[in-house]
Each structure stands twice: as structure tokens, then as C-alpha cells.
Amino acid sequence: TPANTAGGVATAFIAFSFVLALFAFGKISSSTAAEPALLINCFEWFNFGGLNIPFELRIDKLSGLLVLIITGIGTLIHIYSTSYMHEEECVGRYFSYLNLFCFNMLLLVMGNNLPLLFFGWEGVGLCSYLLIGFWYTETEKANAGKKAFIVNRVGDLGFLIGMFLLFRELGTLTLPEINTLLKNPEVVTRIMPSVTLICLSLFVGATGKSAQMPLYVWLPDAMSGPTPVSALIHAATMVTAGVYMIARLNPLFELSPIALSVVAHVGAITALFAGTIAIAQTDIKKVLAYSTVSQLGFMFLACGVGAYQTAVFHLMTHAFFKALLFLGSGSVIHACSGEQDMTKMGALKKHLPHTHFTMLIGSLAISGIPFFSGFFSKDEILYSTIALPGGVSYLFVIGVLTAVLTAFYTCRMMPLTFYGQK
């Protein structure tokens, strides 16, 4: 069938990318260099007026980890999609969008300079529009795609302004060069008057892509797309781009305590706000959507108090358990003939034992139950809010409250779906 052919080709490419990523990460891990990295300079992309942008890809420990997440989870979602989308028309279009999305996401994390990162950033924005509005004949779903696209453009304007200001101050947009220049005291003194504006402009870009207040509005509507798309875009990859960008530019953000404070507070408020909304949702995918916004808030909270490694750790654990929950919800929706209202479900455990078991594991992880992955990453974020110099105690209280809310709405979702009498 066309679905199997298109799915097979698309899956083979992303699986091959995962194998290459494993080799690359293995090479970096075994290196004895202080900051091991693989650099590939493909060609000269742009050179005008002192601005030199090579098409240069870089894999180091941070981008290597994200490449493994993107290709690894991407492969699993491609495999799932071949079965999930087998009855759809235009399945070739779906898989080409999915592959294009993975390409742009890889470009985003491997780009060695900000314009190349921005090229991938815009590319995933375009692909999210195409995938969310995949069933574009239905007005509501087409509008959801447009909403995601437009809200992201608002954030991207902030990112562009930040890049322009950064180039004006430093004369380069290559990431390793920026980090090297910021170790020079003279350069730091020169950039100090505008560093807060630069960081806040870049953070506006992150709020758009990573669905933080006030630009979170597109993500719950984005559930209109096929469920595997929700799993790929809204759990594992695209929405974490803002967290990656701040972690990548952490020497710049470290110069501005005001910007870091804004990042931490926006993250904390978003985490709590989205957690309270998730409690009242009856649509199984909407619960998971607001849950994603809340968990991204946790990641920004960690970045804001200077715990960048912890933020990336939570990014990794969240990618796995949230993709698992989304794919499980897709199985439930399929079994219920497209029904997404949890109040109309119940007692599905005996009909879907495997789905119940996998979603139970995902729920335990996201709730922060000890010995599951979410426990370790959330615990470290909460610790960092009071232990690090940038931390304040009320952020810890908000974090704990949000963690309790997470457990609450997850414990509400599971019984409504799988237990009870129906």
C-alpha cells in the first residue's frame, strides 16, 4: 500500500540518521579533548558586509544529545505513524512533512551559528503549520495550523532583533566565537549596556517556540493535527528549541541577572498556570498539551536559576514519557473511533491492556514517582531553585505546587480513561 511504501522510506531515512547519531555521539564521548566536537563545514553560505555565515554543522555533547532524542524518538514515531495513518489519503504528503520537520530540527540543533539555527527554527515553524493543519479541509484544523504559525512569527521577531543587536555588539554570530568573546573582560564591559535587551529579545523568541506565557496559546489548539504529530512536535522536539537556545547561549544570559530572573519567573508562572488549566480539561489530548506547557515552564525555571544541565536533563526525560503518553492517547482515540472526551470513556483497561500498561508507566514518570525518570529531573530542578545563587524560595514553592498539580491531573486522566464501569 502507499502508506507502507511512504512510511517505509521515511522511517528508513530517520532510522539511518539515528545510527549515524549514535556513531557521532560515541566518537564525542570517547574523545579526551576538553570540549569535544565534530565540525562539518559544508560550504560558504553568505558573506557580505563583514557578516560571514558558513553552512557549518557542529555536534558536541549538548547538540549530540538532542540529535539522539530527535532521531531516536522520531524513528519510533515514524514507525507508529505507518500504522496510525494507513487509512488516510495523502499519506505521502504526511511522511514528507514529517521527514522535513526532522531535517529542520536537526539543522536547528547542529547549526554552528545563529542564522543557521534560525533557519532550522523557521523550518520547524513551517512544518508545524503543515502538520497541525494536515486535515486542512476542516476549518477548525486549518485555523489551528495558522494560529501556530502566526504566534510563532511574533516570537521570531524577538529572536531576529536579538540576533541583530548581538551582531552589532560582537561582530559575529558563530556560537563558539560568541562564547569565546564573552570570556574577554573588555568585550563584556562593552556589551553590558545592551546585554539585557539582547537576552530578553532572544527570550521572546523562546517563549513563542516553547509556548510560554503569553505566547502559549497556539500549543493546546495544535492538538488538531494527527496524534503522532502531537507526540513529535509537542513533546519531544520543536517545543524544546527555546530551552536548547538558552542553554546554548548560557554565557550570554549569565551576564544579565535581570534576564535570567525574567526567564525563571515566566517559567514558574507558566508551569503553575498551565497545570491549573490541565485539571479542568476533559479532552485527553488537551490535558497532555497543557501538561507540556507546564513541563516546559519547569525547564525555563531551571534555566533561569542557572541550572542549564538540569533543564536539558528534564528536556530529555520529558521527551520520552510525554511522547509515550501522546502515542498511548492516540491508541485510545483510535480504539474509541476518534472520541477524545475522557468523560465518555472508562473501563478501557480490559480492552487495551498494553496501552494501559505503557500509559501507566508514562504517568508514573511525569508525576515524579520515585525511581521513574521524571522524579530525578524534577527533583533536581526543585533543588536548584533554592540551592543555586539565582534561586529564590518562592520559586521552589511554585515548583512543588506545580509538581503536585502534575500528579493530580495525571491521576485524574488515568481513571477516567481506563478504570470504572462502562
Secondary structure, 3 states (H helix, E strand, C coil): CHHHHHHHHHHHHHHHHHHHHHHHHHHHHCCCCCCCCEEEEEEEEEEECCEEEEEEEEECHHHHHHHHHHHHHHHHHHHHHHHHCCCCCCHHHHHHHHHHHHHHHHHHHHECEHHHHHHHHHHHHHHHHHHHCCCCCCHHHHHHHHHHHHHHHHHHHHHHHHHHHHHHHHCCCEHHHHHHHCCCHHHHHHHHHHHHHHHHHHHHHHHHHCCCCCCCCHHHHHHHCCHHHHHHHHHHCHHHHHHHHHHHCHHHHHCCHHHHHHHHHHHHHHHHHHHHHHHCCCEHHHHHHHHHHHHHHHHHHHHHCCCHHHHHHHHHHHHHHHHHHHHHHHHHHHHCCCCCEHHHCCCCCCCCHHHHHHHHHHHHHHCCCCCCHHHHHHHHHHHHHHHCCCCCHHHHHHHHHHHHHHHHHHHHHHHHHHCCCC
